[in-house]
């Protein structure tokens, strides 16, 4: 139950941040595009860690759908849907997933 609470908090914070006006991200090193990479990276890593005991495929599918949904929801805010934002979200998602899988592999090898 506590994991679901943590996931909801992380999802809510991510949603609020990603639905803020675009000008907010101009202060991020690398600008808006880098902001999408950073945020999706952290969302993916945190989510995978929270639900590390669940099947990774299901976790990754949920995160993927969530990242896509948030980008489409930006149409209803001062922001708008931009395909580049979605692509940069997926860059952060892929980097985080690879890092998580490599660290899990190394941890398994060290235990043997």
Secondary structure, 3 states (H helix, E strand, C coil): CHHHHHHHHHHHHHHHHHCCCHHHHHHCCCHHHHHHHHHHHHHHHHHHHHCCCCCHHHHHHHHHHHHHHHHHHHHHCCCCCCHHHHHHHHHHHHHHHHHHHHHHHHHHHHHC
